[in-house]
Amino acid sequence: MVEPDPRRSIPRTDRLLALPEVEAARDRLGESVIRAVIADAQSRARSGELPVAEVTPTVIAAVTDQGASSLTPVLNATGIIVHTNLGRAPLSPGAQQAIADAAGYVDVELDLESGKRSKRGVGAKQALLRACPAAEDALVVNNGAAALLLAVTALRGSDSAEPGSHSTERRSGTAAAARPVTPDEIVVSRGELVEIGAGFRLPDLMVTTGMRLREVGTTNRTHLADYAAALTPATASLLKVHTSNFRLTGFTAEATLPQLRTLADEHDLPLIADLGSGLLTPDPALPDEPDIDTALRAGADVVIVSGDKLLGGPQAGILLGSTAAIERIATHPLARAMRTDKLTLAALEATIAGRGNPVHDALHIDLDRLRERTETLAEAVGGSVVAHDGRVGGGGAPGVPLPGWALEMPEALAAPLRAGDPAVVARVHQGVCLIDLRCVPEAADDAVAAAIRTASDRLGEGS
């Protein structure tokens, strides 16, 4: 007698859709997502990968655990504060609340008193200007790369001149060659042609605008005279880029912003400074990291930074500078394509106006308290407490160690920790797993301990 095929007992789609747990999941998940979960379980049962009896429990577990987004929250136990792979800066509670408040209808471009249209991002701009007194105006776009692209495109020569109005006569002083020249060259040091994460190169970005790069100096030494010798009627702007993700030491030289300001004034050129990492004002914890306020006071017309690095806010490109320069940038047609949304504006304003944020807290952490927390963790789960240097990350303060402590555990623990709930991302280094609590909220220490115990049990079962 032939045994009946168990696959005939696979639950039907309509019965799975009618499960109470599936009905409840419809508050979070769309119908297509739910049906995909059901179809996957049924398909696995037909192939023999999943026992037929497990189809219903599998569907229930999937729709119960699945969030509206595929992104998984993690606890950052790497010691890297601005971790690009983990979303860079974690937002403060105030910024998270601001996003929730802005998720519905808000007055992002409406004056409630008059009922008329208003300018976008006024609150974020005012917060930036209060925090950075040297800036006359500000603009927020969708990321740092967009800010740089927009600035070099919009700022071409004198604020009072239209593109193409510069002539060889005005630059060289010879009336014989007085024909119009369109400024399309950005003068930049060879030592500042930076490649950032994932192979993204700033020079490649800038030339997509139709501009040309005029490289001056050498990799390790660039002088003011190099910039001066490169100026022609085609020069559009002077650009200084902070080498935010590497450090050049030894026999080096660079032209400073005050020096470049003098040269820019002599030739009626805009001076753009791309700082990247996002400090508004000097921070004693990072004495060599450039900040916006100082760069503006040193003479930059426009300073560009990212919002989701040391500033501790959402992804954004922030431009601060003179009224004339920011107005030219803001009114350029590309500005519309690069503008940011209401959620980013709300989170950025809340970040700047707030008293602190997780990035600031991790950078200025109490080292004695960090060691106490790490020792408590070691007592609970085993392992050794070792000295461990954290890092800023995200291209900020390259090579600058942030002294601290970590729990040293077997390397094999790292994978089950990442796969756990909550997911804990630790650092794997020289054959060990290092769990650094610098970036972990203290309230989550018990959750880290529980995750370590669960991961250890999985390792024991696997062996």
C-alpha positions in Angstrom: 0.0 0.0 0.0 1.4 3.4 -1.0 1.8 5.8 1.8 -0.1 9.1 1.2 2.1 12.0 0.2 2.4 14.3 3.3 2.6 17.3 1.0 -1.1 16.9 0.4 -1.5 18.1 4.0 0.3 21.4 3.5 -2.1 24.1 4.9 -4.0 26.0 2.3 -3.3 29.7 1.7 -6.8 30.8 2.8 -6.5 29.0 6.1 -3.1 30.4 6.8 -4.4 33.9 5.9 -7.2 33.5 8.5 -4.9 32.7 11.4 -5.4 35.2 14.3 -1.6 35.9 14.4 -1.7 36.7 10.6 -4.7 38.9 11.0 -2.9 40.8 13.8 0.2 41.2 11.6 -1.8 43.2 9.1 -1.5 46.2 11.3 2.2 46.3 10.4 2.6 44.3 7.2 1.1 44.7 3.8 -0.8 41.8 2.1 2.0 41.1 -0.4 4.5 40.6 2.4 2.2 38.3 4.3 1.4 36.2 1.2 5.1 36.0 0.4 5.8 34.6 3.9 3.1 32.0 3.4 4.2 31.1 -0.1 7.8 30.6 1.1 6.8 28.3 3.9 4.6 26.2 1.6 7.3 26.0 -1.0 9.9 24.8 1.6 7.4 22.2 2.7 6.8 20.9 -0.9 10.6 20.6 -1.4 10.9 18.6 1.8 13.1 21.3 3.5 10.4 22.0 6.1 8.2 19.4 7.8 4.5 19.9 6.9 3.6 20.1 10.6 6.0 23.1 10.9 4.3 25.2 8.2 1.8 26.9 10.4 4.2 27.6 13.3 6.8 28.9 10.8 4.3 31.3 9.2 3.2 32.5 12.7 6.7 33.1 13.8 7.7 34.9 10.6 4.8 37.4 10.6 5.2 37.9 14.4 8.9 38.7 14.2 9.0 40.5 10.9 9.1 44.3 11.2 7.8 46.8 8.7 11.5 47.3 7.6 14.1 44.8 6.8 16.7 46.7 8.8 17.7 45.0 12.0 18.5 47.1 15.1 21.9 46.2 16.5 23.9 47.0 19.6 27.2 48.5 18.5 29.9 46.8 20.6 32.8 47.6 18.3 34.0 50.8 20.0 33.7 52.7 16.7 31.4 55.6 17.3 30.5 56.7 13.8 30.3 53.2 12.2 29.3 53.6 8.5 28.2 50.0 8.2 25.9 50.4 11.2 24.3 53.6 9.9 26.8 56.1 11.3 25.5 58.4 14.1 22.7 57.0 16.3 20.1 59.7 16.9 19.3 61.2 20.3 15.9 60.6 21.9 15.0 64.1 21.0 15.8 63.6 17.3 13.9 60.3 17.3 10.9 62.1 18.8 11.2 64.9 16.2 11.1 62.3 13.4 8.0 60.7 14.9 6.3 64.1 15.2 7.2 65.0 11.6 6.0 61.7 10.2 2.5 63.1 9.5 1.5 66.4 8.1 3.7 69.3 9.3 4.2 72.9 8.4 7.4 72.2 6.5 6.6 74.9 3.9 3.6 76.6 5.4 3.2 79.7 7.6 0.4 78.7 9.9 -0.3 82.3 10.9 -0.8 83.7 7.3 -1.7 80.4 5.6 0.8 81.2 2.9 3.8 79.1 1.6 7.0 79.6 3.6 10.6 78.7 3.1 11.7 75.1 3.8 14.0 74.2 6.6 13.9 77.5 8.5 14.1 75.9 11.9 17.1 73.8 11.1 18.8 76.8 9.5 18.2 78.9 12.6 19.5 76.1 14.9 22.7 75.9 12.8 23.3 79.6 12.8 22.8 79.8 16.6 25.3 77.0 17.1 27.8 78.4 14.6 28.1 82.2 15.1 30.6 82.7 12.3 28.1 81.6 9.7 25.9 84.1 8.0 23.6 81.6 6.3 23.1 77.8 6.0 21.7 75.3 3.6 20.9 71.6 4.2 20.9 69.0 1.3 20.7 65.2 1.3 24.3 64.3 2.0 27.9 65.6 2.1 28.7 64.5 -1.5 25.7 66.4 -2.8 26.8 69.5 -0.8 30.2 69.4 -2.4 28.8 68.8 -5.9 26.4 71.7 -5.5 28.9 74.1 -4.1 31.5 73.6 -6.8 28.8 73.9 -9.5 27.2 77.0 -8.2 30.2 79.0 -7.1 32.2 80.0 -10.1 34.3 83.2 -9.7 33.1 86.5 -8.4 29.7 86.8 -6.6 29.0 89.8 -8.8 29.8 88.1 -12.1 27.9 85.7 -14.2 29.5 82.5 -15.4 31.5 83.3 -18.6 32.0 87.0 -17.8 35.6 86.6 -16.7 38.2 87.5 -19.4 41.9 87.0 -19.8 42.3 90.8 -19.7 40.9 90.9 -16.1 43.1 88.1 -14.9 46.3 88.7 -16.8 46.1 92.5 -17.3 46.6 92.2 -21.0 44.0 93.8 -23.2 45.0 91.8 -26.3 43.4 88.6 -25.1 40.1 90.1 -23.7 37.8 87.3 -24.8 35.2 85.7 -22.4 36.2 82.6 -20.6 33.9 80.3 -18.7 35.4 79.5 -15.3 35.4 75.7 -15.1 38.5 74.8 -13.2 38.7 73.9 -9.5 42.1 74.3 -8.0 42.9 71.6 -5.4 46.0 70.1 -3.8 47.1 66.7 -5.0 47.3 65.6 -1.4 43.6 66.3 -0.9 42.2 64.2 -3.7 40.5 61.8 -1.3 38.9 58.4 -1.8 36.3 57.6 0.8 34.4 54.4 1.6 33.3 51.8 -1.1 35.7 53.2 -3.6 33.9 56.6 -3.8 36.3 59.3 -5.0 35.7 63.0 -4.6 37.5 63.9 -7.8 35.2 61.6 -9.8 32.2 63.4 -8.2 33.4 66.8 -9.1 34.2 66.1 -12.7 30.7 64.8 -13.3 29.6 68.4 -13.1 31.6 69.3 -16.2 34.2 71.1 -14.1 37.9 70.3 -14.4 40.3 69.7 -11.6 43.5 71.7 -11.6 45.8 69.6 -9.4 48.6 71.5 -7.7 51.6 70.6 -5.5 52.6 67.1 -4.6 51.1 64.4 -2.5 53.0 65.4 0.6 53.7 69.1 0.0 51.6 71.9 -1.4 52.4 75.6 -1.0 50.4 78.8 -1.6 52.7 79.5 -4.6 51.4 76.3 -6.2 47.8 77.6 -6.1 48.9 81.0 -7.3 50.8 79.6 -10.3 47.7 77.5 -11.4 45.3 80.5 -11.6 44.0 81.3 -15.1 40.9 83.0 -16.5 39.3 79.5 -16.3 39.7 79.2 -12.6 36.3 78.9 -10.9 37.1 78.3 -7.3 39.7 77.3 -4.7 39.0 74.0 -2.9 40.5 72.7 0.3 39.5 69.2 1.4 40.2 67.8 4.9 41.9 64.4 4.6 39.4 63.1 7.0 40.0 59.3 6.6 43.8 59.2 6.6 46.7 61.1 8.2 49.8 62.3 6.3 52.9 62.8 8.4 56.6 63.4 7.9 57.9 65.9 5.3 54.6 67.7 4.6 53.3 71.1 3.9 49.9 72.6 3.1 48.5 76.0 2.3 46.2 77.2 5.2 42.8 78.7 4.8 44.0 82.2 5.8 46.6 82.0 3.1 44.1 80.8 0.5 41.7 83.6 1.6 44.3 86.2 0.7 44.8 84.6 -2.7 41.1 84.2 -3.3 40.6 87.9 -2.5 43.3 89.0 -4.9 41.7 87.1 -7.8 38.0 87.5 -6.8 37.5 83.7 -6.3 35.3 81.7 -3.9 37.1 79.5 -1.3 35.3 76.3 -0.5 36.4 74.1 2.5 35.1 70.5 2.7 35.7 69.3 6.3 33.6 66.2 6.2 33.4 65.1 9.8 31.0 67.7 11.1 32.3 69.5 14.2 30.5 72.8 14.6 33.0 74.2 17.1 36.4 73.0 18.5 36.2 69.8 20.7 39.0 69.3 23.3 38.7 65.5 22.8 39.8 66.0 19.2 42.2 68.9 19.2 43.4 68.4 15.6 40.0 67.9 14.1 38.9 71.0 12.1 35.6 72.6 12.9 33.2 74.8 10.9 33.4 77.9 13.1 37.2 78.1 12.9 37.2 77.4 9.2 34.7 80.2 8.5 36.7 82.7 10.7 39.8 81.6 8.8 38.2 82.8 5.5 36.2 80.1 3.8 33.3 81.3 1.9 31.5 78.0 2.4 32.2 75.1 4.7 30.7 71.6 4.0 30.2 68.9 6.5 28.1 65.7 7.0 25.2 65.7 9.5 25.6 62.0 10.5 29.2 62.0 11.7 30.6 64.0 14.7 27.6 66.3 14.6 25.5 63.3 15.7 22.5 63.9 13.5 20.8 62.3 10.5 22.4 61.9 7.1 22.6 65.4 5.5 25.0 67.7 3.7 25.4 70.9 5.6 26.7 74.1 4.0 27.5 77.1 6.1 29.0 80.4 5.0 28.5 83.9 3.7 25.1 85.1 2.7 26.1 85.7 -0.8 27.7 82.3 -1.3 24.9 80.3 0.3 22.3 82.3 -1.7 24.0 81.4 -5.0 24.1 77.8 -4.0 20.5 77.7 -2.7 19.1 79.2 -5.9 21.0 76.9 -8.3 18.7 74.5 -10.1 20.5 71.5 -8.7 19.6 72.5 -5.2 16.0 71.3 -5.8 17.2 67.9 -6.8 19.4 67.6 -3.7 17.0 69.1 -1.1 16.3 67.1 2.0 13.0 65.9 3.5 11.0 66.9 6.5 12.2 64.0 8.6 15.9 64.9 8.2 15.2 68.6 8.8 13.3 67.7 12.0 16.0 65.4 13.3 18.8 67.8 12.4 17.1 70.7 14.3 16.5 68.5 17.3 20.1 67.3 17.3 21.6 70.7 17.2 19.1 72.2 19.7 19.4 69.3 22.2 21.7 69.1 25.1 23.7 66.1 23.8 23.6 63.0 21.6 25.0 59.5 21.6 28.0 60.4 19.5 29.0 63.2 21.9 28.4 60.9 24.9 30.5 58.1 23.5 33.3 60.5 22.6 33.4 61.9 26.1 32.6 58.8 28.0 33.7 58.4 31.7 36.5 55.9 31.4 36.2 54.8 35.0 32.6 54.0 34.5 33.3 52.2 31.3 35.7 50.0 33.0 33.2 49.3 35.8 30.6 48.3 33.3 33.0 46.0 31.5 34.1 44.3 34.7 30.5 43.8 35.7 29.9 42.2 32.3 33.0 39.9 32.8 31.7 38.8 36.2 28.4 37.9 34.6 29.5 36.0 31.5 33.3 35.3 31.9 36.1 36.6 29.7 38.9 39.0 30.4 38.8 42.8 30.7 41.5 44.3 28.4 42.6 47.8 27.4 41.0 48.7 24.1 41.2 51.8 21.9 37.9 53.0 20.4 37.8 55.1 17.2 35.7 58.0 15.9 35.1 56.2 12.6 33.2 57.6 9.6 36.3 59.4 8.3 36.7 61.5 11.5 39.9 61.9 13.4 41.9 59.2 11.6 44.5 57.4 13.7 43.3 59.0 16.9 42.8 56.4 19.6 40.1 56.7 22.2 41.4 54.8 25.2 39.0 52.5 26.9 38.2 48.9 27.8 36.7 45.8 26.3 35.6 42.3 27.2 37.8 39.7 25.4 36.0 36.5 24.4 36.7 33.7 21.9 36.5 34.8 18.3 33.9 32.1 17.5 31.4 34.1 19.7 31.2 37.0 17.2 29.0 35.2 14.6 26.2 34.0 17.0 26.2 37.4 18.7 25.4 39.0 15.3 22.7 36.5 14.7 21.1 36.9 18.1 18.2 39.0 19.4 19.3 41.6 20.1 22.0 41.5 17.5 25.3 42.5 19.0 28.1 43.5 16.7 31.5 43.1 18.3 35.1 43.6 17.0 37.0 40.6 15.8 40.8 41.4 16.1 43.8 39.2 16.2 41.9 36.0 16.8 39.6 37.3 19.6 36.1 38.8 20.0 36.3 42.2 21.7 33.1 43.6 23.2 33.4 47.3 23.8 30.5 49.0 25.7 31.5 52.6 24.7 28.7 52.9 22.2 26.2 50.6 24.0 23.6 52.4 26.1 24.2 51.5 29.7 20.6 50.4 30.0 21.4 47.7 27.5 24.2 46.1 29.4 22.0 43.4 30.7 20.8 42.7 27.2 24.4 42.3 26.1 25.1 39.8 28.9 22.0 37.8 28.0 23.1 37.8 24.3 26.5 36.6 25.2 25.1 33.7 27.3 22.7 32.7 24.4 25.6 32.9 21.9 27.8 30.8 24.2 25.1 28.2 24.6 24.7 28.0 20.8 28.5 27.4 20.5 28.3 24.7 23.1 25.5 23.0 21.2 27.4 23.2 18.0 30.4 21.6 19.4 
